[in-house]
Amino acid sequence: MKYLVLLVVVVVVLWLARGRRPLSPGERANGGSAAPKQETMVACAHCGLHLPRNEALPGRGGLFCGEAHRAAFEKAHPSA
């Protein structure tokens, strides 16, 4: 029984230690609260889906979530 309790204590200590990570230099300078990097979100011109700008496909009518929506939009709006 005492070995089971010891095993549980060791597992809990390892689990807690694994969750902690050293602070980066930027986090140390800000007191441990470095803001996460924000990505610009854009909406697909065809369906309105929001996605990161670096994943969007540019087209004649704006930005699109995929090739199929870019083609569908350009087919529906030939003068755009």
Summary of the structure (lengths in Angstrom):
residues: 80
radius of gyration: 24.6
end to end distance: 74.8
largest distance: 77.9
contacts: 163
relative contact order: 0.10
helix: 45%
strand: 15%
